[in-house]
C-alpha cells in the first residue's frame, strides 16, 4: 500500500525530481565525507522535514545530519533532523523509506541555520508551482527494477 502520510501536516510537501540526500548519525566536519549512506532518492520535502529512500534501517528518534543535493543547484545544503518514522519499502530497489523532522530554525546550538529555511521556501515556490502548472507530482524515475 502506498504511503499516504498524516493529514495533520502544516507544511506543504513537494517533490524535486532527482534530488538526493546523504546522511550521517554522527556530526561531520565540513571536509569529512564519511556518510552512513549517500545519494538516497528524496521522495518529498517540506519546510518541516524530508522523506527519502535508504538501504539501512535507522532508529526512531535518532539524530541525523543530512546533506541535500538539488539538480541544477551548485551547492548542496546541510540540515539537522530527527528520525520520526521508518517503514519497509520492499517493492523497489531500496529497503526502507524514512521520515525526518527538521530541527527548529534559529540561533540555538542544535537549531538549523535560518537561511536554510529561506532556501527551502524558494524551492517550495519553484517546485510547487511547477506541479500546479504541469499537473505532475514529481518524477520517480530514480527507482531501479531489481528483476
N, C-alpha and C positions, 0 to 999 in steps of 0.2 A: 504494500500500500504506500503511495507516495506521501512524503512529509507534508502535512497540512499547516503546521505551525500553530501557535497560540493566538487567539483572536484579541487578546488584550494588549497588543503591541501599540506603543505610542509613536514609534519612528517608522517611516516608510522604508520598506525593504526594496532594493533594486538590484538588478543583475548587471555585471560588467563583463561582457564577453572576453574570454582569455585571461582574466585576472587570476593571479595565483597568490598563495600565502605560504610563507616559510615560518616555522615556529620553533621555539626552544622553551623548555621548562626551567631553564636557568638564565640569569641575566648575562647578556653578551656584551663584550666591548665592541666599539664601532668597527674595528678591524677583524673581529672574530667571525668566522664563518661556520662555526660548529652548531648547526641547527639539528634538532631532533629529526626533522623531516622538511624537505624543500619542495617548492613548486606544487603545492597542493591546490587543486582547482577550487576557486571560490564559487559557491553556489549563489549566494546573495550577501548583501552587506547593507547596513543602515548606520545612522549616527550612533546607535547604541550597541551594535555588535556585528558579528560576521558568522556565516555558516560556510564551512568548507569540507571537502572530502579528504580523507587521510588513510594511511595504512595502519598506523599504530593506534592502540587503544589508549585513550587518555583518561586520567582520573577526574571525576566530577569535582568541582571546586578548586582544581589546581590552577595556579597562576601560569600564564603564558606570555611570552614576549614574541610578537608577531611582526614580520616584515611583509607588507602587501605591495605587490607589483601590478601596475596597471599598464596594459598595452598602450603605446603612444606617449606615455609619461616617462621623462628622462630619469627621474629619481623616485625610487620606492619610498614608502614611509613606514616608520616603526610605531607600533602601538601596543599597549599592555591590556590584558584582559584576563578573564576567569572562565574556565570551562563550566558551562551551565548544564549541558546535556550532551550525550553521545549515543548514537544508535548504529546498529549494523546497517550496512549498505551492500548486501550480498549480490544483487543483480548486476552490478557494474564491476569495473576493474579495481575499485577502491573498496576496502573492507568496512570503513566507517564514515559517517558524517558527524560533524561536531558543531555545536552551537557555543559561541563565545560571547560573553557580555563584556564590552569595553569598560575599563576603569573610568571613573569620572574625569572630566577635563578640568584642569586648574593648576595651581602652583604647588600643591602639597606633594610630598615625596613620591607616592605611588600613583599620582594622577598623570594623565596624558597631557601632553603639551596642547594648549588651546588652539594653536594653529592647525593641528591635525583635524579638529572639528570643522574648521573653515574649509579644508581640503575635501573632507567627506561631503560637506554640504554642496560644494561646487560639483563634485562627481554625481551626487544625487540629482541635482538640477539637470546636468547633462544627460545622464542615462535614464532618468525617469521621463524626461521629455522625449527622448528617443523611443522609449516604449510606447508612449502615448501617440506619437506621430506615425510610427511604423506598425503598431499593433503587436510587435514582438515582445516577448517576455524575457528575452535573452537567448544566448546561443550556448547549448550544452554539448557542442561537438568535441569537447575535451575528453569525452568518455571513449574508452577503448574496449572493443568487444573481445572477450577472452576466448572465444571459440576458434 
